Amino acid sequence: MRTETEPHPSPAMKTVGRIQALAQAGQTGALSALRRLDPERPAAPEFYHCVAACVPELPSERIPGYAMFVRAMARQPDADPKILLGEALRRTGISETRVRRLLAARGEQRRRQADLVARRLCKDGLFPARDLYAFFTTDDDAALDSLRIRIARSYWSPSNEADGDNTA
């Protein structure tokens, strides 16, 4: 799914487009294989097709995180990928406790928490692709801290607190 406002889609959006194209083409076997991926040893040929088409320069140490992102997107290929993660968390009523766990998680636990959140969001038709991609694949502490601040800002913004929308 390429957008007119994004002349050079990000790896996250390229991956979303690839998985949405599989769904539109009725490639249920490929999607099923992606949903069953073992992030530590992804074996589905379609996974490597995604790597080659969407992130050809993916370092090997980021394969598990990228596999988690692909697996999550394959669960609900028609989910809205453009929403911010904090806004999606708020809209779906995910509890503050879960959000705090996500924001506090580090290392592999960060990916596990992001996977739990992604599962829930997909059930509600939301998949904040850019933020989840960063959460799954980035190991840069400064970039992750910026992402955490952006998530917190959109989840706990003052206008949302006034509406009572972020209490779950």
DSSP file (Angstrom, degrees, kcal/mol; ACC not computed):
  #  RESIDUE AA STRUCTURE BP1 BP2  ACC     N-H-->O    O-->H-N    N-H-->O    O-->H-N    TCO  KAPPA ALPHA  PHI   PSI    X-CA   Y-CA   Z-CA
    1    1 A M              0   0    0      0, 0.0     2,-0.4     0, 0.0    16,-0.2   0.000 360.0 360.0 360.0  98.8    0.0    0.0    0.0
    2    2 A R        -     0   0    0     15,-0.1     2,-0.3     7,-0.1    12,-0.0  -0.766 360.0-145.4 -95.0 139.0    1.9    3.0   -1.2
    3    3 A T    >   -     0   0    0     -2,-0.4     3,-0.9     3,-0.3     0, 0.0  -0.742  16.4-130.3-104.9 153.9    0.6    6.4   -0.3
    4    4 A E  T 3  S+     0   0    0     -2,-0.3    -1,-0.1     1,-0.2    -2,-0.0   0.787 108.6  55.9 -69.9 -27.5    0.8    9.5   -2.5
    5    5 A T  T 3  S+     0   0    0      1,-0.2    -1,-0.2     2,-0.1    -3,-0.0   0.513 101.9  61.4 -83.6  -3.6    2.1   11.6    0.4
    6    6 A E    <   +     0   0    0     -3,-0.9    -3,-0.3     1,-0.1    -1,-0.2  -0.776  57.7 175.6-126.1  86.4    5.0    9.2    0.9
    7    7 A P  S    S+     0   0    0      0, 0.0    -1,-0.1     0, 0.0    -2,-0.1   0.822  84.4  33.7 -63.8 -30.9    7.2    9.1   -2.2
    8    8 A H  S    S-     0   0    0     -6,-0.0    -6,-0.0     0, 0.0     0, 0.0  -0.814  92.3-145.4-123.9  89.5    9.7    6.7   -0.5
    9    9 A P        -     0   0    0      0, 0.0    -7,-0.1     0, 0.0    -3,-0.0  -0.165  18.2-113.5 -58.1 145.9    7.8    4.5    1.8
   10   10 A S     >  -     0   0    0      1,-0.1     4,-2.7     4,-0.0     5,-0.2  -0.271  31.0-103.6 -69.1 162.5    9.5    3.5    5.0
   11   11 A P  H  > S+     0   0    0      0, 0.0     4,-2.3     0, 0.0     5,-0.2   0.877 123.8  55.3 -56.0 -36.5   10.4   -0.2    5.6
   12   12 A A  H  > S+     0   0    0      1,-0.2     4,-2.3     2,-0.2     5,-0.1   0.948 111.1  42.1 -61.3 -48.0    7.4   -0.5    7.9
   13   13 A M  H  > S+     0   0    0      2,-0.2     4,-2.5     1,-0.2    -1,-0.2   0.831 111.6  55.0 -72.9 -31.1    5.0    0.8    5.2
   14   14 A K  H  X S+     0   0    0     -4,-2.7     4,-2.3     2,-0.2    -1,-0.2   0.922 110.4  47.3 -62.4 -42.3    6.6   -1.3    2.5
   15   15 A T  H  X S+     0   0    0     -4,-2.3     4,-2.6    -5,-0.2     5,-0.2   0.919 110.5  51.2 -65.5 -43.6    6.1   -4.4    4.7
   16   16 A V  H  X S+     0   0    0     -4,-2.3     4,-2.8     1,-0.2     5,-0.2   0.939 111.1  48.9 -57.3 -47.2    2.5   -3.4    5.4
   17   17 A G  H  X S+     0   0    0     -4,-2.5     4,-2.2   -16,-0.2    -2,-0.2   0.895 110.5  50.8 -59.9 -41.6    1.9   -3.0    1.6
   18   18 A R  H  X S+     0   0    0     -4,-2.3     4,-1.7     2,-0.2    -1,-0.2   0.924 113.8  43.6 -62.5 -45.5    3.5   -6.4    0.9
   19   19 A I  H  X S+     0   0    0     -4,-2.6     4,-2.0     1,-0.2    -2,-0.2   0.885 113.0  51.4 -71.5 -38.0    1.3   -8.2    3.5
   20   20 A Q  H  X S+     0   0    0     -4,-2.8     4,-2.6    -5,-0.2    -1,-0.2   0.878 107.7  54.0 -64.6 -35.9   -1.8   -6.3    2.4
   21   21 A A  H  X S+     0   0    0     -4,-2.2     4,-1.9    -5,-0.2    -2,-0.2   0.885 106.4  52.3 -64.6 -38.0   -1.1   -7.3   -1.2
   22   22 A L  H  <>S+     0   0    0     -4,-1.7     5,-2.8     2,-0.2     4,-0.3   0.925 111.2  47.1 -61.7 -43.3   -0.9  -11.0   -0.1
   23   23 A A  H ><5S+     0   0    0     -4,-2.0     3,-1.4     1,-0.2    -2,-0.2   0.923 111.6  49.5 -64.8 -44.2   -4.3  -10.6    1.6
   24   24 A Q  H 3<5S+     0   0    0     -4,-2.6    -1,-0.2     1,-0.3    -2,-0.2   0.817 109.7  52.4 -65.6 -30.1   -5.8   -9.0   -1.5
   25   25 A A  T 3<5S-     0   0    0     -4,-1.9    -1,-0.3    -5,-0.2    -2,-0.2   0.454 115.9-116.3 -84.4  -0.5   -4.4  -11.7   -3.7
   26   26 A G  T < 5 +     0   0    0     -3,-1.4     2,-2.1    -4,-0.3     3,-0.3   0.781  57.7 158.1  73.1  26.2   -6.0  -14.4   -1.5
   27   27 A Q     >< +     0   0    0     -5,-2.8     4,-2.1     1,-0.2     5,-0.2  -0.436   5.1 156.2 -81.8  66.1   -2.6  -15.8   -0.5
   28   28 A T  H  >  +     0   0    0     -2,-2.1     4,-2.4     1,-0.2    -1,-0.2   0.821  67.5  55.9 -66.6 -31.8   -4.0  -17.4    2.7
   29   29 A G  H  > S+     0   0    0     -3,-0.3     4,-2.1     2,-0.2    -1,-0.2   0.919 109.2  45.9 -65.9 -43.3   -1.3  -20.0    2.9
   30   30 A A  H  > S+     0   0    0      2,-0.2     4,-2.0     1,-0.2    -2,-0.2   0.910 114.2  48.6 -65.8 -42.3    1.5  -17.4    2.8
   31   31 A L  H  X S+     0   0    0     -4,-2.1     4,-2.3     1,-0.2    -2,-0.2   0.903 110.3  51.7 -64.7 -40.3   -0.3  -15.3    5.5
   32   32 A S  H  X S+     0   0    0     -4,-2.4     4,-1.2     1,-0.2    -1,-0.2   0.909 108.8  50.5 -62.3 -42.0   -0.8  -18.3    7.6
   33   33 A A  H  < S+     0   0    0     -4,-2.1    -1,-0.2     1,-0.2    -2,-0.2   0.882 110.4  50.1 -63.4 -38.3    2.9  -19.2    7.4
   34   34 A L  H >< S+     0   0    0     -4,-2.0     3,-1.2     1,-0.2    -2,-0.2   0.872 106.8  54.3 -68.4 -36.3    3.7  -15.6    8.4
   35   35 A R  H 3< S+     0   0    0     -4,-2.3    -1,-0.2     1,-0.2    -2,-0.2   0.773 109.9  48.6 -66.9 -24.7    1.3  -15.7   11.4
   36   36 A R  T 3< S+     0   0    0     -4,-1.2    -1,-0.2    -3,-0.2    -2,-0.2   0.320  82.6 141.0 -96.3   7.1    3.1  -18.9   12.6
   37   37 A L    <   -     0   0    0     -3,-1.2    -3,-0.1    -4,-0.1     3,-0.1  -0.173  49.1-141.2 -54.6 137.6    6.7  -17.5   12.3
   38   38 A D    >   -     0   0    0      3,-0.3     3,-1.1     1,-0.1    -1,-0.1  -0.918  14.2-150.3 -92.6 111.8    9.2  -18.4   15.0
   39   39 A P  T 3  S+     0   0    0      0, 0.0    28,-0.2     0, 0.0    -1,-0.1   0.794  93.7  52.6 -59.0 -28.5   11.0  -15.0   15.3
   40   40 A E  T 3  S+     0   0    0      1,-0.2    23,-0.1    24,-0.1    25,-0.1   0.781 129.0  16.9 -77.6 -25.5   14.3  -16.7   16.3
   41   41 A R  S <  S-     0   0    0     -3,-1.1    -3,-0.3    23,-0.1     2,-0.2  -0.473  77.2-170.5-143.6  66.9   14.2  -19.1   13.3
   42   42 A P        +     0   0    0      0, 0.0    -5,-0.1     0, 0.0    -8,-0.1  -0.443  10.9 171.2 -65.3 125.7   11.8  -17.7   10.6
   43   43 A A        +     0   0    0     -2,-0.2    -6,-0.0   -10,-0.2   -10,-0.0   0.539  34.5 113.1-114.1 -10.5   11.4  -20.4    8.0
   44   44 A A    >>  -     0   0    0    -11,-0.2     4,-1.2     1,-0.2     3,-1.0  -0.480  60.9-142.7 -70.2 127.6    8.6  -19.2    5.8
   45   45 A P  H 3> S+     0   0    0      0, 0.0     4,-1.7     0, 0.0    -1,-0.2   0.853 101.3  61.4 -55.7 -34.7    9.8  -18.3    2.3
   46   46 A E  H 3> S+     0   0    0      1,-0.2     4,-2.3     2,-0.2     5,-0.1   0.827  96.9  59.4 -64.1 -30.3    7.4  -15.4    2.2
   47   47 A F  H <> S+     0   0    0     -3,-1.0     4,-2.3     1,-0.2    -1,-0.2   0.945 107.1  45.1 -60.8 -47.0    9.2  -13.9    5.2
   48   48 A Y  H  X S+     0   0    0     -4,-1.2     4,-2.6     1,-0.2    -1,-0.2   0.789 108.8  56.9 -70.6 -26.2   12.4  -13.8    3.2
   49   49 A H  H  X S+     0   0    0     -4,-1.7     4,-2.6     2,-0.2     5,-0.2   0.914 107.3  49.2 -65.6 -42.5   10.5  -12.4    0.3
   50   50 A C  H  X>S+     0   0    0     -4,-2.3     4,-2.9     2,-0.2     5,-0.7   0.926 111.4  49.4 -60.9 -44.4    9.4   -9.6    2.6
   51   51 A V  H  X5S+     0   0    0     -4,-2.3     4,-1.8     1,-0.2     7,-0.2   0.957 113.8  45.2 -59.1 -50.6   13.0   -9.0    3.7
   52   52 A A  H  <5S+     0   0    0     -4,-2.6    -1,-0.2     1,-0.2    -2,-0.2   0.880 121.6  37.8 -62.5 -39.3   14.3   -8.9    0.1
   53   53 A A  H  <5S+     0   0    0     -4,-2.6    -1,-0.2    -5,-0.2    -2,-0.2   0.800 131.0  23.7 -83.0 -29.8   11.5   -6.6   -1.1
   54   54 A C  H  <5S+     0   0    0     -4,-2.9    -3,-0.2    -5,-0.2    -2,-0.2   0.777 135.6  14.4-112.4 -34.0   11.1   -4.3    1.9
   55   55 A V    ><< +     0   0    0     -4,-1.8     3,-2.1    -5,-0.7    -2,-0.1  -0.437  62.0 163.3-142.8  63.6   14.3   -4.2    4.0
   56   56 A P  T 3  S+     0   0    0      0, 0.0    -4,-0.1     0, 0.0    -1,-0.1   0.720  78.5  53.1 -61.3 -21.4   17.1   -5.8    1.8
   57   57 A E  T 3  S+     0   0    0     -6,-0.1    -5,-0.1    -3,-0.1    -6,-0.0   0.159  76.1 145.1 -97.8  18.3   19.8   -4.3    4.1
   58   58 A L    <   -     0   0    0     -3,-2.1     2,-0.1    -7,-0.2     5,-0.1  -0.388  50.4-127.2 -61.4 120.2   18.3   -5.8    7.3
   59   59 A P    >   -     0   0    0      0, 0.0     3,-2.0     0, 0.0     4,-0.4  -0.408  18.5-118.6 -67.2 147.0   21.2   -6.7    9.6
   60   60 A S  G >  S+     0   0    0      1,-0.3     3,-1.2     2,-0.2    -2,-0.1   0.801 111.5  62.3 -59.3 -30.8   21.0  -10.3   10.8
   61   61 A E  G 3  S+     0   0    0      1,-0.2    -1,-0.3     2,-0.1     4,-0.3   0.671 102.3  52.6 -71.1 -14.0   20.7   -9.3   14.5
   62   62 A R  G <> S+     0   0    0     -3,-2.0     4,-2.5     1,-0.1    -1,-0.2   0.447  80.9  94.5 -97.7  -1.3   17.4   -7.5   13.6
   63   63 A I  H <> S+     0   0    0     -3,-1.2     4,-2.9    -4,-0.4     5,-0.2   0.920  82.1  52.3 -58.7 -46.0   15.8  -10.5   12.0
   64   64 A P  H  > S+     0   0    0      0, 0.0     4,-1.9     0, 0.0    -1,-0.2   0.921 112.4  45.4 -58.7 -42.3   13.9  -11.6   15.1
   65   65 A G  H  > S+     0   0    0     -4,-0.3     4,-1.9     2,-0.2    -2,-0.2   0.910 114.1  48.1 -66.0 -41.7   12.4   -8.2   15.7
   66   66 A Y  H  X S+     0   0    0     -4,-2.5     4,-2.7     1,-0.2     5,-0.2   0.894 109.3  54.1 -65.4 -38.4   11.4   -7.8   12.0
   67   67 A A  H  X S+     0   0    0     -4,-2.9     4,-2.7    -5,-0.2    -1,-0.2   0.884 107.3  51.0 -62.4 -37.8    9.9  -11.4   12.1
   68   68 A M  H  X S+     0   0    0     -4,-1.9     4,-2.3    -5,-0.2    -1,-0.2   0.898 110.5  49.3 -65.5 -39.3    7.8  -10.3   15.1
   69   69 A F  H  X S+     0   0    0     -4,-1.9     4,-2.5     2,-0.2    -2,-0.2   0.943 113.2  45.8 -63.3 -47.9    6.6   -7.2   13.2
   70   70 A V  H  X S+     0   0    0     -4,-2.7     4,-2.4     1,-0.2    -2,-0.2   0.923 112.6  50.7 -61.9 -45.0    5.7   -9.3   10.1
   71   71 A R  H  X S+     0   0    0     -4,-2.7     4,-0.8     1,-0.2    -1,-0.2   0.916 111.4  48.5 -59.8 -43.4    4.0  -11.9   12.2
   72   72 A A  H >X S+     0   0    0     -4,-2.3     3,-0.8     1,-0.2     4,-0.6   0.930 112.3  47.4 -64.1 -45.4    1.9   -9.2   14.0
   73   73 A M  H >< S+     0   0    0     -4,-2.5     3,-1.1     1,-0.2     6,-0.2   0.863 105.6  59.7 -64.3 -35.8    0.9   -7.5   10.7
   74   74 A A  H 3< S+     0   0    0     -4,-2.4    -1,-0.2     1,-0.2    -2,-0.2   0.721  92.4  68.9 -66.9 -20.3   -0.1  -10.9    9.1
   75   75 A R  H << S+     0   0    0     -3,-0.8    -1,-0.2    -4,-0.8    -2,-0.2   0.838 122.3   9.3 -66.1 -32.1   -2.6  -11.4   11.9
   76   76 A Q    X<  +     0   0    0     -3,-1.1     3,-2.1    -4,-0.6    -1,-0.3  -0.548  69.6 175.8-149.4  75.0   -4.8   -8.6   10.6
   77   77 A P  T 3  S+     0   0    0      0, 0.0    -3,-0.1     0, 0.0    -2,-0.1   0.695  80.2  55.4 -62.1 -19.3   -3.5   -7.4    7.2
   78   78 A D  T 3  S+     0   0    0      2,-0.1    49,-0.1   -59,-0.1    -5,-0.0   0.304  80.2 124.1 -96.9  11.8   -6.4   -4.9    6.7
   79   79 A A  S <  S-     0   0    0     -3,-2.1    47,-0.3    -6,-0.2    46,-0.1  -0.328  76.9 -95.2 -67.9 153.6   -5.8   -3.1   10.0
   80   80 A D  B     -a  126   0A   0     45,-2.5    47,-2.9     1,-0.2     3,-0.4  -0.595  41.0-175.5 -71.2 113.3   -5.2    0.7    9.9
   81   81 A P        +     0   0    0      0, 0.0    48,-1.1     0, 0.0    49,-0.6   0.535  67.6  69.5 -89.6  -5.3   -1.4    1.1    9.8
   82   82 A K  S    S+     0   0    0     46,-0.2     2,-0.1    47,-0.1    -2,-0.0   0.535  71.4 103.8 -95.9  -6.1   -1.2    4.9    9.9
   83   83 A I  S    S-     0   0    0     -3,-0.4    48,-0.3    44,-0.1     2,-0.2  -0.393  76.0-109.5 -74.8 151.8   -2.4    5.5   13.5
   84   84 A L     >  -     0   0    0      1,-0.1     4,-2.4    -2,-0.1     5,-0.2  -0.544  24.7-122.3 -77.5 148.8    0.1    6.4   16.3
   85   85 A L  H  > S+     0   0    0      1,-0.2     4,-2.7     2,-0.2     5,-0.2   0.921 109.9  50.3 -61.4 -46.7    0.7    3.7   18.9
   86   86 A G  H  > S+     0   0    0      1,-0.2     4,-2.2     2,-0.2    -1,-0.2   0.905 112.2  47.9 -59.6 -41.6   -0.3    5.9   21.9
   87   87 A E  H  > S+     0   0    0      2,-0.2     4,-3.0     1,-0.2    -1,-0.2   0.904 111.6  50.1 -65.3 -41.4   -3.6    6.9   20.1
   88   88 A A  H  X S+     0   0    0     -4,-2.4     4,-2.1     2,-0.2     6,-0.2   0.907 109.8  51.0 -63.5 -41.3   -4.3    3.3   19.2
   89   89 A L  H  <>S+     0   0    0     -4,-2.7     5,-2.1    -5,-0.2     4,-0.5   0.921 113.7  45.0 -61.1 -43.8   -3.7    2.2   22.8
   90   90 A R  H ><5S+     0   0    0     -4,-2.2     3,-1.2    -5,-0.2    -2,-0.2   0.935 111.7  51.6 -65.5 -47.2   -6.1    4.9   24.1
   91   91 A R  H 3<5S+     0   0    0     -4,-3.0    -1,-0.2     1,-0.3    -2,-0.2   0.860 111.0  47.4 -60.0 -37.5   -8.8    4.2   21.5
   92   92 A T  T 3<5S-     0   0    0     -4,-2.1    -1,-0.3    -5,-0.2    -2,-0.2   0.512 112.3-118.2 -85.7  -2.9   -8.9    0.5   22.2
   93   93 A G  T < 5 +     0   0    0     -3,-1.2    -3,-0.2    -4,-0.5     2,-0.2   0.760  46.0 174.6  76.5  24.0   -9.0    1.1   26.0
   94   94 A I      < -     0   0    0     -5,-2.1    -1,-0.2    -6,-0.2    74,-0.1  -0.467  37.8-104.8 -65.2 134.7   -5.8   -0.7   26.8
   95   95 A S     >  -     0   0    0     73,-0.2     4,-2.1    -2,-0.2     5,-0.2  -0.117  14.2-119.7 -65.7 155.9   -5.1   -0.2   30.5
   96   96 A E  H  > S+     0   0    0      1,-0.2     4,-3.0     2,-0.2     5,-0.2   0.849 114.7  60.2 -60.5 -34.3   -2.6    2.2   31.9
   97   97 A T  H  > S+     0   0    0      2,-0.2     4,-2.2     1,-0.2    -1,-0.2   0.928 106.2  45.4 -60.6 -45.1   -0.9   -0.8   33.5
   98   98 A R  H  > S+     0   0    0      2,-0.2     4,-2.4     1,-0.2    -1,-0.2   0.907 113.4  50.1 -65.2 -41.7   -0.3   -2.4   30.1
   99   99 A V  H  X S+     0   0    0     -4,-2.1     4,-2.6     1,-0.2    -2,-0.2   0.918 110.0  50.5 -63.2 -43.2    0.9    0.9   28.7
  100  100 A R  H  X S+     0   0    0     -4,-3.0     4,-2.2     1,-0.2    -1,-0.2   0.901 109.8  50.7 -62.2 -40.7    3.3    1.4   31.6
  101  101 A R  H  X S+     0   0    0     -4,-2.2     4,-1.6    -5,-0.2    -1,-0.2   0.923 111.1  48.9 -61.5 -43.4    4.7   -2.1   31.1
  102  102 A L  H  < S+     0   0    0     -4,-2.4    -2,-0.2     1,-0.2    -1,-0.2   0.931 113.6  45.5 -61.3 -46.4    5.2   -1.4   27.4
  103  103 A L  H  < S+     0   0    0     -4,-2.6    -1,-0.2     1,-0.2    -2,-0.2   0.826 116.3  45.5 -69.0 -31.7    7.0    1.9   28.2
  104  104 A A  H  < S+     0   0    0     -4,-2.2    -1,-0.2    -5,-0.2    -2,-0.2   0.699  88.4 108.2 -84.8 -20.0    9.2    0.4   30.9
  105  105 A A     <  -     0   0    0     -4,-1.6     2,-0.3    -3,-0.2    -3,-0.0  -0.273  47.1-172.3 -66.1 142.6   10.2   -2.8   29.1
  106  106 A R    >>  -     0   0    0      4,-0.0     3,-1.1     0, 0.0     4,-0.6  -0.896  46.0  -7.9-129.4 159.2   13.7   -3.1   27.9
  107  107 A G  H >> S-     0   0    0     -2,-0.3     4,-1.1     1,-0.3     3,-0.8  -0.207 128.6 -10.2  59.2-139.5   15.6   -5.6   25.7
  108  108 A E  H 3> S+     0   0    0      1,-0.3     4,-2.1     2,-0.2    -1,-0.3   0.822 133.4  63.0 -64.7 -31.6   13.7   -8.8   24.7
  109  109 A Q  H <> S+     0   0    0     -3,-1.1     4,-2.7     1,-0.2    -1,-0.3   0.848  96.8  59.4 -61.9 -32.9   10.9   -8.0   27.1
  110  110 A R  H <X S+     0   0    0     -3,-0.8     4,-2.4    -4,-0.6    -1,-0.2   0.923 106.5  46.3 -60.3 -44.9   10.2   -4.8   25.1
  111  111 A R  H  X S+     0   0    0     -4,-1.1     4,-2.2     2,-0.2    -2,-0.2   0.894 111.9  51.1 -66.3 -38.8    9.5   -7.0   22.0
  112  112 A R  H  X S+     0   0    0     -4,-2.1     4,-2.2     2,-0.2    -2,-0.2   0.927 111.6  46.9 -64.1 -44.0    7.3   -9.3   24.0
  113  113 A Q  H  X S+     0   0    0     -4,-2.7     4,-2.3     1,-0.2    -2,-0.2   0.914 112.0  50.6 -64.2 -41.6    5.3   -6.4   25.4
  114  114 A A  H  X S+     0   0    0     -4,-2.4     4,-2.8    -5,-0.2    -1,-0.2   0.878 108.9  52.7 -62.4 -37.2    5.0   -4.9   21.9
  115  115 A D  H  X S+     0   0    0     -4,-2.2     4,-2.3     2,-0.2    -2,-0.2   0.916 108.9  48.8 -65.1 -43.2    3.8   -8.3   20.6
  116  116 A L  H  X S+     0   0    0     -4,-2.2     4,-1.7     2,-0.2    -2,-0.2   0.923 114.1  46.2 -61.0 -44.3    1.1   -8.5   23.3
  117  117 A V  H  X S+     0   0    0     -4,-2.3     4,-2.7     1,-0.2    -2,-0.2   0.916 110.4  53.3 -65.0 -43.5   -0.1   -5.0   22.5
  118  118 A A  H  X S+     0   0    0     -4,-2.8     4,-2.7     1,-0.2     5,-0.2   0.898 106.0  53.8 -60.3 -41.2    0.0   -5.7   18.7
  119  119 A R  H  X S+     0   0    0     -4,-2.3     4,-1.5     1,-0.2    -1,-0.2   0.938 111.8  44.7 -57.5 -47.0   -2.2   -8.7   19.2
  120  120 A R  H  X S+     0   0    0     -4,-1.7     4,-0.9     1,-0.2    -2,-0.2   0.920 113.4  49.4 -65.3 -44.4   -4.8   -6.7   21.0
  121  121 A L  H ><>S+     0   0    0     -4,-2.7     5,-2.5     1,-0.2     3,-0.8   0.898 106.9  55.4 -64.2 -40.1   -4.7   -3.8   18.6
  122  122 A C  H ><5S+     0   0    0     -4,-2.7     3,-1.9     1,-0.3    -1,-0.2   0.877 100.9  59.1 -60.4 -37.4   -5.1   -6.1   15.6
  123  123 A K  H 3<5S+     0   0    0     -4,-1.5    -1,-0.3     1,-0.3    -2,-0.2   0.825 108.4  46.3 -60.0 -29.7   -8.3   -7.5   17.1
  124  124 A D  T <<5S-     0   0    0     -4,-0.9    -1,-0.3    -3,-0.8    -2,-0.2   0.276 123.2-105.8 -96.8  10.6   -9.6   -3.9   17.0
  125  125 A G  T < 5S+     0   0    0     -3,-1.9   -45,-2.5     1,-0.2     2,-0.4   0.710  81.5 119.8  77.9  21.2   -8.5   -3.3   13.5
  126  126 A L  B   < +a   80   0A   0     -5,-2.5    -1,-0.2   -47,-0.3    -2,-0.2  -0.954  30.1 170.0-121.4 139.5   -5.5   -1.0   14.3
  127  127 A F        -     0   0    0    -47,-2.9     2,-2.1    -2,-0.4     3,-0.1  -0.674  20.5-156.4-146.3  87.6   -1.9   -1.6   13.5
  128  128 A P     >  -     0   0    0      0, 0.0     4,-2.6     0, 0.0     5,-0.3  -0.413  21.2-176.5 -67.4  83.8    0.3    1.4   14.2
  129  129 A A  H  >  +     0   0    0     -2,-2.1     4,-2.8   -48,-1.1     5,-0.2   0.868  69.6  47.3 -57.9 -50.3    3.0    0.2   11.8
  130  130 A R  H  > S+     0   0    0    -49,-0.6     4,-2.0     1,-0.2    -1,-0.2   0.930 116.9  42.5 -62.6 -45.8    5.7    2.8   12.1
  131  131 A D  H  > S+     0   0    0    -48,-0.3     4,-2.5     2,-0.2    -1,-0.2   0.912 116.8  46.9 -68.7 -41.9    5.7    2.8   15.9
  132  132 A L  H  X S+     0   0    0     -4,-2.6     4,-2.7     2,-0.2     5,-0.2   0.900 109.6  54.6 -66.9 -38.7    5.5   -1.0   16.2
  133  133 A Y  H  X S+     0   0    0     -4,-2.8     4,-2.5    -5,-0.3     5,-0.3   0.940 111.2  45.5 -57.3 -47.0    8.2   -1.4   13.6
  134  134 A A  H  X S+     0   0    0     -4,-2.0     4,-2.4    -5,-0.2    -2,-0.2   0.916 112.2  50.8 -63.5 -42.7   10.5    0.8   15.7
  135  135 A F  H  < S+     0   0    0     -4,-2.5    -1,-0.2     1,-0.2    -2,-0.2   0.885 116.8  40.7 -63.1 -37.8    9.6   -1.0   18.9
  136  136 A F  H  < S+     0   0    0     -4,-2.7    -2,-0.2    -5,-0.2    -1,-0.2   0.845 128.2  26.1 -78.1 -34.4   10.3   -4.4   17.3
  137  137 A T  H  < S+     0   0    0     -4,-2.5     2,-0.4    -5,-0.2    -3,-0.2   0.651  95.7  91.2-111.3 -16.2   13.5   -3.6   15.3
  138  138 A T     <  +     0   0    0     -4,-2.4    -4,-0.0    -5,-0.3     0, 0.0  -0.655  32.6 172.2 -90.2 136.3   15.3   -0.6   16.9
  139  139 A D        +     0   0    0     -2,-0.4     2,-0.7     5,-0.0    -1,-0.1   0.307  45.1 116.8-115.3   3.7   18.0   -1.1   19.6
  140  140 A D     >  -     0   0    0      1,-0.2     4,-2.5     2,-0.1     5,-0.2  -0.645  55.3-154.1 -77.0 114.2   19.0    2.5   19.7
  141  141 A D  H  > S+     0   0    0     -2,-0.7     4,-2.5     1,-0.2     5,-0.2   0.877  91.9  50.8 -59.2 -41.6   18.2    3.7   23.2
  142  142 A A  H  > S+     0   0    0      2,-0.2     4,-2.1     1,-0.2    -1,-0.2   0.919 111.9  47.1 -64.7 -43.0   17.8    7.4   22.2
  143  143 A A  H  > S+     0   0    0      1,-0.2     4,-2.1     2,-0.2    -2,-0.2   0.899 113.0  49.6 -64.6 -40.3   15.4    6.5   19.4
  144  144 A L  H  X S+     0   0    0     -4,-2.5     4,-2.7     2,-0.2    -2,-0.2   0.885 108.9  51.9 -67.0 -38.1   13.4    4.2   21.7
  145  145 A D  H  X S+     0   0    0     -4,-2.5     4,-2.2     2,-0.2    -2,-0.2   0.905 109.7  49.8 -64.4 -39.9   13.2    6.9   24.4
  146  146 A S  H  X S+     0   0    0     -4,-2.1     4,-2.2     2,-0.2    -2,-0.2   0.906 111.4  49.4 -62.6 -41.2   11.9    9.4   21.8
  147  147 A L  H  X S+     0   0    0     -4,-2.1     4,-2.6     2,-0.2    -2,-0.2   0.916 108.9  52.1 -64.1 -43.5    9.3    6.8   20.7
  148  148 A R  H  X S+     0   0    0     -4,-2.7     4,-2.8     1,-0.2    -2,-0.2   0.906 109.7  49.5 -60.0 -41.7    8.3    6.2   24.4
  149  149 A I  H  X S+     0   0    0     -4,-2.2     4,-2.8     2,-0.2    -1,-0.2   0.918 110.9  49.4 -63.8 -42.9    7.8    9.9   24.8
  150  150 A R  H  X S+     0   0    0     -4,-2.2     4,-2.2     2,-0.2    -2,-0.2   0.893 112.0  48.8 -63.0 -40.0    5.7   10.1   21.7
  151  151 A I  H  X S+     0   0    0     -4,-2.6     4,-2.1     2,-0.2     5,-0.2   0.948 113.5  46.1 -63.9 -48.8    3.6    7.1   22.8
  152  152 A A  H  X S+     0   0    0     -4,-2.8     4,-3.2     1,-0.2    -2,-0.2   0.908 111.2  53.3 -61.1 -42.1    3.1    8.6   26.3
  153  153 A R  H  < S+     0   0    0     -4,-2.8    -1,-0.2     1,-0.2    -2,-0.2   0.921 113.6  41.1 -60.7 -45.1    2.2   12.0   24.7
  154  154 A S  H  < S+     0   0    0     -4,-2.2    -1,-0.2    -5,-0.2     3,-0.2   0.771 119.4  45.4 -78.5 -23.1   -0.5   10.6   22.5
  155  155 A Y  H  < S+     0   0    0     -4,-2.1    -2,-0.2    -5,-0.2    -3,-0.2   0.903 125.4  29.1 -80.8 -44.0   -1.9    8.2   25.2
  156  156 A W  S  < S+     0   0    0     -4,-3.2    -2,-0.2    -5,-0.2    -1,-0.2  -0.058  81.1 151.1-108.7  31.6   -1.9   10.8   28.0
  157  157 A S    >>  -     0   0    0     -3,-0.2     4,-1.9    -4,-0.2     3,-0.8  -0.325  56.3-116.6 -63.9 148.2   -2.5   14.0   26.2
  158  158 A P  H 3> S+     0   0    0      0, 0.0     4,-2.0     0, 0.0     5,-0.2   0.844 114.1  56.1 -55.8 -36.7   -4.3   16.7   28.3
  159  159 A S  H 3> S+     0   0    0      1,-0.2     4,-1.1     2,-0.2     5,-0.1   0.857 108.1  48.5 -66.4 -32.4   -7.3   16.7   25.9
  160  160 A N  H <>>S+     0   0    0     -3,-0.8     5,-1.9     2,-0.2     4,-0.9   0.880 108.6  53.2 -72.4 -37.6   -7.7   13.0   26.3
  161  161 A E  H  <5S+     0   0    0     -4,-1.9     3,-0.5     1,-0.2    -2,-0.2   0.881 105.3  54.7 -64.2 -37.5   -7.6   13.2   30.1
  162  162 A A  H  <5S+     0   0    0     -4,-2.0    -1,-0.2     1,-0.2    -2,-0.2   0.857 110.7  45.9 -63.8 -34.2  -10.3   15.9   30.1
  163  163 A D  H  <5S-     0   0    0     -4,-1.1    -1,-0.2    -5,-0.2    -2,-0.2   0.630 107.8-126.8 -81.7 -13.5  -12.5   13.5   28.2
  164  164 A G  T ><5 +     0   0    0     -4,-0.9     3,-0.8    -3,-0.5    -3,-0.2   0.708  66.7 136.0  74.6  19.0  -11.7   10.6   30.4
  165  165 A D  T 3 < +     0   0    0     -5,-1.9   -72,-0.2     1,-0.2    -4,-0.1   0.636  58.6  57.8 -76.4 -14.0  -10.7    8.5   27.4
  166  166 A N  T 3  S+     0   0    0     -6,-0.4     2,-0.6   -73,-0.0    -1,-0.2   0.182  77.2 100.4-108.9  19.8   -7.5    7.0   28.8
  167  167 A T    <         0   0    0     -3,-0.8   -72,-0.1     1,-0.1   -73,-0.0  -0.908 360.0 360.0-105.8 120.6   -8.7    5.3   31.9
  168  168 A A              0   0    0     -2,-0.6   -73,-0.2   -74,-0.1    -1,-0.1   0.327 360.0 360.0-138.1 360.0   -9.2    1.6   31.4
